[in-house]
Amino acid sequence: MIIKINSRSEIPIYLQLRNQIVKGIGKGELEQGEILPTVRQMAADLGVNAMTVSKAYQLLKAERFIETDRRKGSIVCIPEKEYPTQQAAFEEKLEDELELLTAEAKIRGMDKGQFCQHIFEEMEMVPE
């Protein structure tokens, strides 16, 4: 998987990295048990500070997308079952983000059909 960071983006680099890894997992580009590069290696590959990568990995670990093992490093971990509180928190986050995206789409003149088409296209890219 190739990770691309946009240094001109308003989105913090650690969050861009987190998002790229989550997308990779969702699209099947990163599989359960796959070992991610070390913090130092990822930082060197991306040309960013190691603390930035560490922050992204810590966030991914807190969200249960990766596990860390002192011998193996950071390992992709796809949670099989969410606890009800985690599922509720995710659904709240999803609703908030969709509300914002819907508002922005409306402001920019996008109709419901176009908006839904984008959602369907993104869902088609995710393997079952």
N, C-alpha and C positions, 0 to 999 in steps of 0.2 A: 504494500500500500504506500502510495506517495502522499506525503503530508505537505500541504502548501500553506504558508503563513503570509498574510498580507500586512506588511509593516506599516502601511498607510491607513489601515482600517481603524475605526474608532473602537472596535472590539478588542479588548486586551488580548495579548498574544497567548497567555495561558488558557484563556477561554476558547480562542480559535483552535488551539491544540486539542483541548478537551473535546470540542465539537467535532473536529476531524476524526478523532478516534472513535467517538460514539457513532458517527456516520459510517465509518469503516466496519464496525461491528454490525450495525443494522443492515448494511448492504452485503454482508458476508465476506468482505475483504479481509477482515480479521476474525479468526475463529476461536472458539473455546479452547483454552490451553495454550494459545500462541503466546510466545514470549516477546514482549516489547523491548526495544533498545533500552539500555541503561539511561539514566537521567543525563549523564555526561555525554554519552554517545548521541542521544537525541538532540541535546543542546548543540553539540558540534555539527551535526547534520543540518540543523535548521539555522545555525548561526545566531542562537539566542543564549541568554544567560541560563545557567543550570538551575537557578532558583525558580525561573519561570516554568521550566519543565517540571520541576519538583512540585510546584503549586498545582499544575494541571494533573499530575499523577495523584496527588493527595485528594483532589476533588473527585477524580475517577474512582479512587478507592472508597471514598465516603459514599459515593453513589452506587457502589458495588459492581462497577464495570470492570475493575481489575482487582487482583489480589497481589500482595507482595510476599515474596519468599526470600529470605536472606541468601539462599544459595542460587536460586533461579532468577530472581529479579521480579519484574512486574509481569503478571500473567493475565491475559484476557479471561474474564469470568462473566459469563452470561447468566444473570440470575434466573433460575428456573421458576421460582415462585416469589411473588412480592408479598410482604406482610400487608395487611389491610391499611395500616397507617402510611406505609410507603406508597401503596397504590393510590390512596386518597391524595397524598401530597403531589404525586405525579399528575393526577387528573386535574388538580387545581392549577399546577404549573402549565399544563397543556391548555386549559381554558383561558388563562391569562395571556399566554403567548398568541393563541388563536384570536383572541379579542383584539390584541394590538395589531396583528397582521391584517385582520379583517378591516379594522379602521383605516389603516394605511392604504390598503387596496382600494377602499371606497373613496378616500381622499384623492387618490391618483387616477380615479375614473374607471377602475376595473369593476365589471359586473359580477354577479354571483356565479354565473356559468364559467367565466374565465377563471375565477378564484378556485372553484371546485375542480376545474380541469387541471390546474396546477397541483392540487392535492392528489388527485387520482394518478397523475403522472409520477409523482414522487412515490406514492405507495406501490406502483407497478415496478419501480426499481428495487424494491425491497423483496428479497426472496421469502417464500412462505416458510 
